[in-house]
Amino acid sequence: MVGKIISVSDINVQVYVDDPSKISTSSVLYCENNGKKVKLEVVELNNCIATTIPFESVIGMRKGLEVYLEEAGITIEYSKEMLGHIFDSYGQTLDDNPFNSKNQRSIYNNNLNLQTISVNADIIWTGIKVIDFFAPIAQGFKMGLLGGAGVGKTVLIKELIHNIYTSHNSNAIFVGVGERSREGKELYDEMKESKLLDKIGMVFGQMGDNPVSRSKAVYSGLTLAEYLRDEEKQNVLLFIDNIYRFVQAKSEISTELNRTPVENGYPTTMQSDVSEVEERINSTGEGSITSFQAIYIPADDYTDEAVQTIIGHVDGQIVLDRKVAENGLYPAVNVFRSYSKLIDPELVGERHYNLVGKVIAS
C-alpha cells in the first residue's frame, strides 16, 4: 500500500501518499472498488498529496480506500503480435482474435535523440496520382488530413496501406481518438474483407470513453509505430483520427483539475502536449513514421488556436472535399487547398514544380 483516497470527483481523485519518493508523475496507482481493480494515473504530486485521474468510472469509490502502486505503469504490446489486433488506450485487446503477448512496453518511452533522427528522407510514391502530384509525401512527413464523414477517408486509408505495403513491405498503425465506435468497426471489417488486417494494428479511445482514455490512445498508437520503425526497420504509416480530439480530451482533463485555461478553453499546456506527440513522429537512418493526422476544424474556423497549433507541426495537408466526392471522384482531394513542402524545384524538380503551378493557375 502506498496511500489512501481522500477525495473523489469524476476525473480527479486525490490520494494521500505515505512516501512520495515511491511515486512520480505518470506513475499508475490502483485500488479495489466493488471487487474491480480501478487504475489511476498521477498527474500532479504536491508533498504527500497526489492528484490522479482514473482510467474508468469512479462510481462506488470512496474516501479511505487503500491505494497500491502498479509497477509497470501503462504498457502495450511491443512485438509483431500486435498486427491484426485492436487495442484500447491502455493496451488491452478489444477483439476476439487469439493473442499471446510476447513483450510489453511503457507507452511513454521515447528513445530518439538528435543524433538518431534523420531528416534526409526519400519520397514515398503512393501510386495515387492526385497525391503524388499535388501533395507528395516523404518518409517521416506529417500530413494533415482534413475532411468530414462520407468523403472517402477510409477508401484513401485502405489504398495507402495497400500501395505502400506492396512497394515497401511496410505496415500501418491506426489510432482512433474520440471518434465513433461505428467508424472503428467499419474500418476493422473493411480491412478484414480486403485481407489487409494482418498489415495493421489499431488503437481506439472511443467517443464514449472518458477523456483520460481518449488522451492516452495517441501514446499507445505511437508505441506500436515505434516498434515497427525501430525493431522491424520499416517505413510505417500512422493514421490518427482525430488529432483535434486529443487536444479536446486534454482540455476536459485540465478543466476538471481546475487549471486556468487560455482563450477558448484550451489548456495552457496545449503547445507542449501537441509537441510531445509530434516529436515522436520522426525518421531514423533505418526506418520512419509517416503520419496522416485527421484535423477537425471547429465551426470551420481555421484560425482556431488548437488547429493552428497542430498545423504548425505538419509538412502538408490533403483536403478531402464533399463536393468532389459528390461528383464520384475518389479520393475526393481538393487540389486547390492541398499542399506539401516537397513542392519545391530543388526537391521534386523544375518540371514537377512548374506543372503543379500551371494546373493550379488554369
KEMARKE-244965 format. One record per residue (C-alpha): residue number from 0; x, y, z. Coordinates in nm, 4 decimals, padded with zeros to 6 digits. Each point is the difference from the previous one (the first is absolute). Layout:
<drenkols>
DRENKOL|NUM|X|Y|Z
...
</drenkols>
This chain:
<drenkols>
DRENKOL|0|00.0000|00.0000|00.0000
DRENKOL|1|00.1262|00.3492|-00.0881
DRENKOL|2|-00.2895|00.2093|00.1322
DRENKOL|3|-00.3740|00.0621|00.0284
DRENKOL|4|-00.2631|00.1925|-00.1958
DRENKOL|5|-00.1006|00.3294|00.1638
DRENKOL|6|-00.2404|00.1412|-00.2633
DRENKOL|7|-00.1817|-00.1145|-00.3141
DRENKOL|8|-00.1508|00.1812|-00.3007
DRENKOL|9|-00.0706|-00.1064|-00.3607
DRENKOL|10|00.3597|00.0060|-00.1240
DRENKOL|11|00.1857|00.1349|00.3018
DRENKOL|12|00.0919|-00.2332|00.2857
DRENKOL|13|00.2191|00.1355|00.2797
DRENKOL|14|00.2255|-00.2512|00.1754
DRENKOL|15|00.1970|00.0457|00.3217
DRENKOL|16|00.3358|-00.1682|-00.0585
DRENKOL|17|00.2030|-00.1403|00.2895
DRENKOL|18|00.3360|00.0310|-00.1777
DRENKOL|19|00.0029|00.2433|-00.2986
DRENKOL|20|00.3447|-00.1247|-00.1077
DRENKOL|21|-00.1593|-00.3275|-00.1153
DRENKOL|22|-00.2099|00.1638|-00.2721
DRENKOL|23|00.0342|00.2695|-00.2658
DRENKOL|24|-00.2037|00.1664|-00.2748
DRENKOL|25|-00.1387|-00.2683|-00.2384
DRENKOL|26|00.0207|-00.2707|00.2695
DRENKOL|27|-00.3043|-00.2287|-00.0038
DRENKOL|28|-00.1790|-00.0771|00.3241
DRENKOL|29|-00.2959|-00.2308|00.0567
DRENKOL|30|-00.2660|-00.0841|00.2573
DRENKOL|31|-00.2685|-00.2644|00.0410
DRENKOL|32|-00.3526|00.1316|-00.0612
DRENKOL|33|-00.2883|-00.2470|00.0406
DRENKOL|34|00.2262|-00.2878|-00.0954
DRENKOL|35|00.1369|00.1842|-00.3041
DRENKOL|36|00.3519|00.1347|-00.0465
DRENKOL|37|-00.0136|00.3723|-00.0815
DRENKOL|38|00.3174|00.1668|-00.1265
DRENKOL|39|00.1024|00.3626|00.0546
DRENKOL|40|00.2794|00.2006|-00.1630
DRENKOL|41|00.1914|00.2617|00.1987
DRENKOL|42|-00.0044|00.3408|-00.1728
DRENKOL|43|00.1164|00.2195|00.2884
DRENKOL|44|00.1920|-00.0618|00.3223
DRENKOL|45|-00.0080|00.2663|00.2693
DRENKOL|46|00.1849|-00.1197|00.3109
DRENKOL|47|-00.2051|-00.2968|00.1200
DRENKOL|48|-00.3086|00.0724|-00.2126
DRENKOL|49|-00.0155|-00.1673|-00.3420
DRENKOL|50|-00.2543|00.1234|-00.2537
DRENKOL|51|-00.1024|-00.2924|-00.2199
DRENKOL|52|-00.2351|-00.0581|-00.2911
DRENKOL|53|-00.1938|-00.3289|-00.0139
DRENKOL|54|00.0014|-00.2252|-00.3072
DRENKOL|55|-00.3679|-00.0859|00.0379
DRENKOL|56|-00.3148|00.0942|00.1924
DRENKOL|57|00.0417|00.1048|00.3642
DRENKOL|58|-00.3501|-00.1150|00.0979
DRENKOL|59|00.0258|-00.1847|00.3300
DRENKOL|60|00.3380|00.1422|00.0968
DRENKOL|61|00.0227|00.1691|00.3396
DRENKOL|62|00.2377|00.1627|00.2456
DRENKOL|63|00.2239|-00.2359|00.1918
DRENKOL|64|00.0518|-00.2588|-00.2759
DRENKOL|65|00.3530|-00.1371|00.0083
DRENKOL|66|00.2133|00.0771|-00.3038
DRENKOL|67|00.2864|-00.2077|-00.1410
DRENKOL|68|00.2726|00.0573|-00.2581
DRENKOL|69|-00.0228|-00.1652|-00.3441
DRENKOL|70|00.3698|-00.0580|-00.0679
DRENKOL|71|-00.0129|-00.0235|-00.3818
DRENKOL|72|-00.2129|00.3111|-00.0610
DRENKOL|73|-00.1991|00.0153|-00.3264
DRENKOL|74|00.1434|-00.2509|-00.2474
DRENKOL|75|-00.0925|-00.1391|-00.3412
DRENKOL|76|00.1240|-00.2860|-00.2171
DRENKOL|77|00.3443|00.0670|-00.1450
DRENKOL|78|00.0342|-00.2822|-00.2510
DRENKOL|79|-00.1286|-00.1018|-00.3426
DRENKOL|80|-00.2861|-00.1804|00.1771
DRENKOL|81|-00.1871|00.3320|00.0126
DRENKOL|82|-00.0711|-00.0065|-00.3749
DRENKOL|83|-00.3567|-00.1021|-00.0769
DRENKOL|84|-00.1278|00.1006|00.3440
DRENKOL|85|-00.2008|00.2852|00.1515
DRENKOL|86|00.1169|00.1433|00.3327
DRENKOL|87|-00.1594|00.2436|00.2405
DRENKOL|88|00.1940|00.3028|00.1254
DRENKOL|89|00.1524|-00.2013|00.2838
DRENKOL|90|00.1376|-00.2846|-00.2109
DRENKOL|91|-00.2797|-00.2556|00.0481
DRENKOL|92|-00.1344|-00.1829|-00.3066
DRENKOL|93|-00.3566|00.0762|-00.1114
DRENKOL|94|-00.0418|-00.2769|-00.2592
DRENKOL|95|-00.0593|-00.3749|00.0237
DRENKOL|96|00.3119|-00.1033|-00.1910
DRENKOL|97|00.2372|-00.2329|00.1894
DRENKOL|98|00.2808|00.2080|00.1476
DRENKOL|99|00.3193|-00.1081|00.1735
DRENKOL|100|00.1926|00.2914|00.1425
DRENKOL|101|00.3760|-00.0170|-00.0568
DRENKOL|102|00.1242|00.3325|00.1305
DRENKOL|103|-00.1536|00.3063|00.1676
DRENKOL|104|00.1355|00.3543|00.0020
DRENKOL|105|-00.0934|00.3291|00.1657
DRENKOL|106|-00.2007|00.2281|-00.2278
DRENKOL|107|00.2151|00.2972|00.1074
DRENKOL|108|00.3353|-00.1355|-00.1180
DRENKOL|109|00.1652|00.2169|-00.2626
DRENKOL|110|00.3592|-00.0979|-00.0585
DRENKOL|111|00.0838|00.2219|-00.2992
DRENKOL|112|00.2604|00.2724|00.0352
DRENKOL|113|00.1330|00.2596|-00.2439
DRENKOL|114|00.2800|-00.2302|-00.1122
DRENKOL|115|-00.2492|-00.2744|-00.0897
DRENKOL|116|-00.2482|00.2123|-00.1966
DRENKOL|117|00.0430|00.0131|-00.3775
DRENKOL|118|-00.1435|00.2866|-00.2062
DRENKOL|119|00.1326|-00.1125|-00.3391
DRENKOL|120|-00.2959|-00.2182|-00.0880
DRENKOL|121|-00.1015|-00.1408|-00.3362
DRENKOL|122|-00.3308|00.0794|-00.1683
DRENKOL|123|-00.2695|-00.2647|00.0476
DRENKOL|124|-00.1894|-00.0459|-00.3253
DRENKOL|125|-00.3462|-00.1184|00.1020
DRENKOL|126|-00.1239|-00.0946|-00.3455
DRENKOL|127|-00.2930|00.2405|00.0507
DRENKOL|128|00.0653|00.2553|-00.2726
DRENKOL|129|-00.1887|00.2941|00.1455
DRENKOL|130|00.2051|-00.0236|00.3222
DRENKOL|131|00.3338|-00.0760|-00.1653
DRENKOL|132|-00.0453|00.2992|-00.2294
DRENKOL|133|-00.1580|00.2706|00.2203
DRENKOL|134|00.1063|-00.1064|00.3516
DRENKOL|135|00.2929|-00.2440|-00.0200
DRENKOL|136|00.1126|-00.1634|00.3219
DRENKOL|137|00.3465|-00.0762|00.1353
DRENKOL|138|00.0889|-00.2545|00.2665
DRENKOL|139|-00.0589|00.1504|00.3427
DRENKOL|140|-00.2412|00.2643|-00.1299
DRENKOL|141|-00.2953|00.1121|00.2092
DRENKOL|142|-00.3002|00.0560|-00.2267
DRENKOL|143|-00.3215|00.1641|00.1151
DRENKOL|144|-00.3081|-00.1798|-00.1319
DRENKOL|145|-00.2982|00.2336|-00.0031
DRENKOL|146|-00.3444|-00.1344|-00.0815
DRENKOL|147|-00.3279|-00.0999|00.1595
DRENKOL|148|-00.1952|-00.3251|-00.0056
DRENKOL|149|-00.0945|-00.1525|-00.3343
DRENKOL|150|00.2718|00.1590|-00.2108
DRENKOL|151|00.2066|-00.3147|-00.0525
DRENKOL|152|00.2430|00.0113|00.2912
DRENKOL|153|-00.0145|-00.3778|00.0526
DRENKOL|154|00.0425|-00.0677|-00.3721
DRENKOL|155|00.3122|00.2195|-00.0012
DRENKOL|156|00.1404|-00.1717|00.3096
DRENKOL|157|-00.0489|-00.3454|-00.1549
DRENKOL|158|00.1688|00.1042|-00.3244
DRENKOL|159|00.2961|00.1521|00.1810
DRENKOL|160|00.0481|-00.3096|00.2179
DRENKOL|161|-00.0265|-00.2364|-00.2959
DRENKOL|162|00.2237|00.1994|-00.2370
DRENKOL|163|00.2752|00.0803|00.2476
DRENKOL|164|00.0042|-00.3536|00.1425
DRENKOL|165|00.0341|-00.1376|-00.3549
DRENKOL|166|00.2879|00.2300|-00.0928
DRENKOL|167|00.1818|00.0259|00.3350
DRENKOL|168|-00.1154|-00.3097|00.1954
DRENKOL|169|-00.1058|00.2339|00.2824
DRENKOL|170|-00.2925|-00.0138|00.2385
DRENKOL|171|-00.2395|00.2554|00.1462
DRENKOL|172|-00.1390|00.1136|00.3343
DRENKOL|173|-00.3451|00.1577|00.0350
DRENKOL|174|-00.0835|00.2061|00.3100
DRENKOL|175|-00.3615|00.0966|00.0628
DRENKOL|176|-00.0219|00.2951|00.2410
DRENKOL|177|-00.3480|00.1003|00.1117
DRENKOL|178|-00.1718|-00.1209|-00.3170
DRENKOL|179|-00.3117|-00.2158|-00.0355
DRENKOL|180|00.0360|-00.3688|00.0855
DRENKOL|181|-00.2074|-00.0735|-00.3132
DRENKOL|182|00.2731|00.1477|-00.2191
DRENKOL|183|00.2624|-00.2135|00.1730
DRENKOL|184|-00.2042|-00.3158|-00.0536
DRENKOL|185|-00.0538|00.0876|-00.3665
DRENKOL|186|00.3742|00.0507|-00.0505
DRENKOL|187|00.0774|-00.3319|00.1710
DRENKOL|188|-00.2544|-00.1863|-00.2130
DRENKOL|189|00.1199|00.1616|-00.3232
DRENKOL|190|00.3636|-00.0807|00.0808
DRENKOL|191|-00.0978|-00.3589|00.0710
DRENKOL|192|-00.2036|-00.0270|-00.3207
DRENKOL|193|00.2869|00.1490|-00.2018
DRENKOL|194|00.2482|-00.2410|00.1635
DRENKOL|195|00.1983|00.2928|00.1387
DRENKOL|196|-00.0649|-00.0742|00.3674
DRENKOL|197|00.3357|-00.1724|00.0534
DRENKOL|198|00.1740|00.3181|-00.1202
DRENKOL|199|-00.1521|00.2367|00.2558
DRENKOL|200|-00.0188|00.0479|00.3768
DRENKOL|201|-00.2803|00.2127|00.1458
DRENKOL|202|-00.0509|00.1985|00.3205
DRENKOL|203|-00.3319|00.1587|00.0953
DRENKOL|204|-00.0940|00.2529|00.2666
DRENKOL|205|-00.3621|00.0286|-00.1011
DRENKOL|206|-00.2386|00.2938|00.0127
DRENKOL|207|-00.1910|-00.1535|00.2930
DRENKOL|208|00.3162|-00.0512|00.2073
DRENKOL|209|00.1086|00.2493|00.2635
DRENKOL|210|00.2570|00.2662|-00.0988
DRENKOL|211|00.2817|-00.1928|00.1671
DRENKOL|212|-00.0511|-00.2935|-00.2362
DRENKOL|213|-00.0270|00.2293|-00.3015
DRENKOL|214|00.3223|00.1809|00.0874
DRENKOL|215|00.2017|-00.3217|00.0521
DRENKOL|216|-00.0934|-00.1598|-00.3348
DRENKOL|217|00.2578|00.2104|-00.1861
DRENKOL|218|00.2875|-00.1084|00.2276
DRENKOL|219|-00.0947|-00.3670|-00.0331
DRENKOL|220|-00.0188|00.0263|-00.3794
DRENKOL|221|00.3371|00.1761|-00.0156
DRENKOL|222|00.1581|-00.2852|00.1971
DRENKOL|223|-00.1258|-00.2549|-00.2541
DRENKOL|224|00.1327|00.2130|-00.2861
DRENKOL|225|00.3359|00.0392|00.1736
DRENKOL|226|00.0350|-00.3775|00.0256
DRENKOL|227|-00.0405|-00.0389|-00.3765
DRENKOL|228|00.2431|00.2860|-00.0678
DRENKOL|229|00.2700|-00.0897|00.2534
DRENKOL|230|-00.0184|-00.3795|00.0239
DRENKOL|231|-00.1312|-00.1027|-00.3442
DRENKOL|232|00.1833|00.2866|-00.1789
DRENKOL|233|-00.3115|00.0893|-00.1994
DRENKOL|234|-00.1437|00.3165|-00.1519
DRENKOL|235|-00.3234|00.0062|00.1968
DRENKOL|236|-00.3282|00.1732|-00.0822
DRENKOL|237|-00.1727|00.1539|00.3020
DRENKOL|238|-00.3616|00.1193|-00.0251
DRENKOL|239|-00.1377|00.2132|00.2848
DRENKOL|240|-00.3722|00.0688|-00.0150
DRENKOL|241|-00.0493|00.2552|00.1480
DRENKOL|242|00.2968|00.1920|00.1432
DRENKOL|243|-00.2265|00.2930|00.0943
DRENKOL|244|-00.1910|-00.2331|00.2347
DRENKOL|245|00.3283|-00.0584|00.1850
DRENKOL|246|00.0234|00.3726|00.0767
DRENKOL|247|-00.3679|00.0002|00.0937
DRENKOL|248|00.0507|-00.2891|00.2459
DRENKOL|249|00.2951|00.1804|00.1591
DRENKOL|250|-00.2225|00.3082|00.0371
DRENKOL|251|-00.2662|-00.1986|00.1843
DRENKOL|252|00.2591|-00.1440|00.2373
DRENKOL|253|00.1481|00.3445|00.0613
DRENKOL|254|-00.3444|00.1430|00.0789
DRENKOL|255|-00.0739|-00.2798|00.2467
DRENKOL|256|00.3307|00.0674|00.1746
DRENKOL|257|-00.1011|00.3683|00.0370
DRENKOL|258|00.2897|00.1276|-00.2082
DRENKOL|259|-00.0465|00.3460|-00.1507
DRENKOL|260|-00.0492|-00.0330|-00.3774
DRENKOL|261|00.1133|00.2331|-00.2769
DRENKOL|262|-00.2411|00.1506|-00.2548
DRENKOL|263|-00.2797|-00.2309|-00.1267
DRENKOL|264|00.0505|-00.2339|00.2954
DRENKOL|265|00.3172|-00.1724|-00.1213
DRENKOL|266|00.2541|-00.1031|00.2656
DRENKOL|267|00.3167|00.2028|00.0580
DRENKOL|268|00.1953|-00.3180|-00.0776
DRENKOL|269|-00.1486|-00.0354|-00.3513
DRENKOL|270|00.3226|00.0911|-00.1811
DRENKOL|271|00.2090|-00.2472|00.2003
DRENKOL|272|-00.2681|-00.2730|-00.0185
DRENKOL|273|-00.0085|00.0149|-00.3811
DRENKOL|274|00.3788|00.0314|-00.0260
DRENKOL|275|00.0464|-00.3074|00.2205
DRENKOL|276|-00.2014|-00.2044|-00.2497
DRENKOL|277|00.1446|00.1513|-00.3174
DRENKOL|278|00.3620|-00.0351|00.1130
DRENKOL|279|-00.0440|-00.3777|00.0182
DRENKOL|280|-00.0904|-00.0114|-00.3710
DRENKOL|281|00.3425|-00.0015|-00.1602
DRENKOL|282|00.2326|-00.1871|-00.2345
DRENKOL|283|00.3221|-00.1806|00.0821
DRENKOL|284|00.2654|-00.1311|-00.2322
DRENKOL|285|-00.1733|-00.3396|-00.0096
DRENKOL|286|-00.3724|00.0737|00.0234
DRENKOL|287|-00.2612|00.2741|00.0103
DRENKOL|288|-00.3477|00.0891|00.1229
DRENKOL|289|-00.2060|00.1850|-00.2591
DRENKOL|290|-00.3215|00.1342|00.1510
DRENKOL|291|-00.3384|00.1000|-00.1366
DRENKOL|292|-00.1803|00.2014|00.2658
DRENKOL|293|-00.3672|00.0777|-00.0404
DRENKOL|294|-00.0662|00.3513|00.1294
DRENKOL|295|-00.3509|00.1071|00.0965
DRENKOL|296|-00.0629|00.3690|-00.0715
DRENKOL|297|-00.2445|00.1332|00.2640
DRENKOL|298|-00.2681|00.2178|-00.1602
DRENKOL|299|00.2170|00.0026|-00.3180
DRENKOL|300|00.2299|00.2444|00.1798
DRENKOL|301|00.3525|-00.0603|-00.1292
DRENKOL|302|00.1303|00.2691|00.2382
DRENKOL|303|-00.1001|-00.2057|00.3056
DRENKOL|304|00.2972|-00.0199|00.2425
DRENKOL|305|00.0038|-00.3800|00.0156
DRENKOL|306|-00.0203|-00.0361|-00.3786
DRENKOL|307|00.2830|00.2481|-00.0501
DRENKOL|308|00.2126|-00.1773|00.2611
DRENKOL|309|-00.0410|-00.3349|-00.1782
DRENKOL|310|00.0471|00.1441|-00.3505
DRENKOL|311|00.3221|00.1606|00.1215
DRENKOL|312|00.1492|-00.3503|00.0226
DRENKOL|313|-00.1156|-00.1483|-00.3320
DRENKOL|314|00.1970|-00.0114|-00.3254
DRENKOL|315|-00.3068|00.0253|-00.2211
DRENKOL|316|-00.3717|-00.0658|-00.0153
DRENKOL|317|-00.2412|-00.2055|-00.2077
DRENKOL|318|-00.3495|00.1466|-00.0070
DRENKOL|319|-00.2855|-00.2379|-00.0810
DRENKOL|320|-00.2963|00.1941|-00.1369
DRENKOL|321|-00.3631|-00.1135|00.0045
DRENKOL|322|-00.0713|00.1813|-00.3268
DRENKOL|323|00.2730|-00.2024|-00.1711
DRENKOL|324|-00.1393|-00.3229|00.1505
DRENKOL|325|-00.3505|00.0875|-00.1252
DRENKOL|326|00.1419|-00.0054|-00.3522
DRENKOL|327|00.1139|-00.3582|00.0540
DRENKOL|328|00.3705|00.0879|00.0112
DRENKOL|329|00.2029|-00.1969|00.2564
DRENKOL|330|00.2124|00.0772|00.1813
DRENKOL|331|-00.1977|00.3220|00.0221
DRENKOL|332|00.3048|00.2268|00.0242
DRENKOL|333|-00.0472|00.3748|-00.0337
DRENKOL|334|00.3216|00.0779|-00.1883
DRENKOL|335|-00.0312|00.3749|00.0566
DRENKOL|336|00.0178|-00.0330|00.3782
DRENKOL|337|00.2447|-00.2910|00.0203
DRENKOL|338|00.3728|00.0602|00.0158
DRENKOL|339|00.3340|-00.1495|00.0983
DRENKOL|340|00.3366|00.1458|00.0984
DRENKOL|341|00.1491|-00.2260|-00.2667
DRENKOL|342|-00.1422|00.2224|-00.2740
DRENKOL|343|00.3338|00.1712|-00.0445
DRENKOL|344|00.2121|-00.0044|-00.3175
DRENKOL|345|00.3024|-00.1225|00.1984
DRENKOL|346|-00.1946|-00.2945|00.1443
DRENKOL|347|-00.2336|-00.1238|-00.2751
DRENKOL|348|00.1711|00.1594|-00.2974
DRENKOL|349|-00.0763|00.2993|-00.2200
DRENKOL|350|-00.2418|-00.1871|-00.2275
DRENKOL|351|-00.2196|-00.1338|00.2825
DRENKOL|352|00.0012|00.3360|00.1778
DRENKOL|353|-00.0958|00.1939|-00.3169
DRENKOL|354|-00.2747|-00.2475|-00.0954
DRENKOL|355|-00.1664|00.0333|00.3422
DRENKOL|356|00.0058|00.3774|-00.0346
DRENKOL|357|-00.1534|-00.0141|-00.3498
DRENKOL|358|-00.2806|-00.2383|00.1063
DRENKOL|359|-00.0923|00.2075|00.3076
DRENKOL|360|00.0011|00.3204|-00.2055
DRENKOL|361|-00.2105|-00.1406|-00.2844
</drenkols>
